[in-house]
């Protein structure tokens, strides 16, 4: 499981990274608010540990920005503040839980496990790749918080690619999954890929839908 730690104190960040990695998590560290916001927007994480007091953009602002973009990654806020008003502000900004420093690392791990269990339960209805999110219950997709206007066929094609991130699909595989037994030709896949790519990737620096020359297509987030 991938965890993003946004903490400007390098000693604390290092301890969190080491402890979480020892517990089996993959950890990415950001030391500044805007850096953390960018990481959380461009890559998929199962949990974000977010310090409140950050340079540039504080944790409350980062949390609110992510929720405004409909990023639903669980957020555990970490802060030296323990006042009730600060906890309320953190939760109101969209945080899922709040832990005041200094904290016992065993308690932090318990909170992390609880939030990631909740995230796994919710994720059965969500497909998330970088800042692309697909709600398979409501049949809607967003990129960077902006809803995508997709036809039924475009939506089915996007789900097929996103639910198997990084897998390369040949045109024949896509026809089988999306068009099933309907009679059509393989070049229709190219037409729909072109249309879908315009809606999903246009205006974004990170291009998710990619061509694997001589093979087919894949959808993958940034490394």
N, C-alpha and C positions, 0 to 999 in steps of 0.2 A: 504494500500500500504506500502511496506517495503522500508525503506531508510537506507543506510549505511552512517554514518558520520565518516570520517577519519580526526581527529583533535587532535593534541597533547596537546593543551591548555585545561586543564580540565574544567576551568570556561566557556570558549566559547563552548566546547563540551556539557556541561550540559545545557547551555542556548538554544543551537540548538535542543538538544533532547527534552527539555521541550516544546519549542515552536512548534516543529513539531508534537509532541504527542498531544498537545492541538488542533492542526489543523486536527487531525485524522489519522496521519501516525504512523506506527510501526517503531521504530528506533533501530538500532544496532550501537554501538559506538566502534571504534577502535582508539587507541591512538598512533599508530606507523605504519610506512609505510608497513612493511612486514606483520604485523597483518591485516592491511586493505586489502592487496593483497590476503591474505589467505581467509579472510571472503568473499571477492567478488568472488573468484574462487570457493569456496565450497558451497555457498548459493545463492539463487536467490533474486535479489533486483530490484525494479522499478527505483531507482535513487541512485547515489553515490554523496555525498558532500565531496569533496576531497581538503584538505588543501595542499598548495604547500610545505611549510617549515615543513618537518616531520623528525624525527630522524630515522636513519637506512636506509631508502629508501625514497627519496623525492617524492612529488606528481607527478611530471613530469614522473619519472621512473615508478611509480605505474600505471599511466594512460597508458603509452606506453606498459608496460607488459600486461595489460588487453587487449588492442587492438591487440597486437601480438598474444594473445590467442583467438582472435575473440570473446571476450566478448563485446557485443554491448550495455551494460547497459548505459543509459545516465549519463554523468559525468558533474557536475557543480563544477568548481574549485574555491576555496576560498583562497585569499592571501592578505597579507598586501601590496604587490607590485602592482603598478598601471601603470607601464611603458608599452608603446606600445609593446616593444620587448618581455616583459614577457607574455603579453596576446597572442602574436603571437606564442611564444614557447608552451604555454599551449594548444592552439587550434591545433597546428601542432602535438602535442603529442597524440591527439585524444579526447580532451575535447569537450563537446558540447556547453558549455557556461562558462563564466568567471565573477566572482564578486569580486571586491576589498573590503577589510576591511578598515575602518568600513563601514557597510552597514545597511540600514534600513530593519528590519525583514519583513516588508510588501513587499518590493521589492524581497527579497529572496523567499518568498512564491509564488510570481507571477512567478518568474523564475522556481521554482519547479513545479508549476501547468502546465506551458507551456511545460516543458520537459517531464512530465509524460503523458500529452495528446498526445505528439508526440510518446512516447514509446508505448502507448496503440494502436495507429493507426498502428504502425509497427508490433506490437506483433501478429496481426491477422494472419500474415504469419510465425510467429516464435513460437516454443514451447521451453521453457527453464526450465530445472530442474537442479539446482546447476550449474555445469560446462558443462552439456550436453545441446546442442542446436540443434534443428531440423528446417531446413528451408523447409517448406512445398511447397514453390513455386519451388525451385531448386531441391527438393527431395534429400537433402543431410543432413548428421548429423555429428556433431563434439563433441568430449569430450576433455575438456581442450585445445581447439584450434586445436586438431589433427583430421583430417577427418577420419570417420569410413567407412570401406569398407563393405557395407551391400548388401545382395541380396534383390530383390524386396520384398520377403516375410518377411525377417528380418526387413526391413524398415517399412513395414505396421504394424508388431507386435510392434516395438518400438514406433511408432506414437500412436497406440491404448493405450499402457501403459502410455506413457509420457503425453498425452493430458488429462489424468484423474489421475494426480498424487495422490498417496496414496489410490486410490480406489483398492480394492482387486478383481481380476478377477478370476473366476473359469475357468477351461479348456473349459467348454462348452461355456462360454461367449466369450472367446478368439476365439474359432472356429467360432462362429457366426459372430464376428466382422471382423476377418482376412481372414478366409477361406470361409465365407458365405455359399453358398449352395454346395460347392465342397465336394464330398464324401471323408472322411478321418477318422482317428481315433484319440481319445483324446491324445494318447501317442506321437503323432507327435508334439503336443504343447511342451511337455517336451524336445524333441530333439531340437526344435528351440529356446526355452528359454536357453538351455545350450549353444548353439552356440552364441546367442545374448549376453548372460552374459559374455562370453569370450571376445567378441569384445568391449563391453561397459565398463566392470568393471576391466578386467585384468590389473594389474599394477597401479591401483588406490586404495588409502587407503579407500576412501568412496565407498561402494558398493551400487549402485542404484537399481538394480533389485534384489528383495528379494522374498523368498518363504514363504508363509503363510501356515504352515503345516496343512494338512487336508482340505485346502480350495482352494488355487491356488497361484497366483502370483500378485505382486504389484511393482510399481516403485516409489521410493520416495527419496528426497534429505535428507541431514543431518538435524537433528532437529535444 
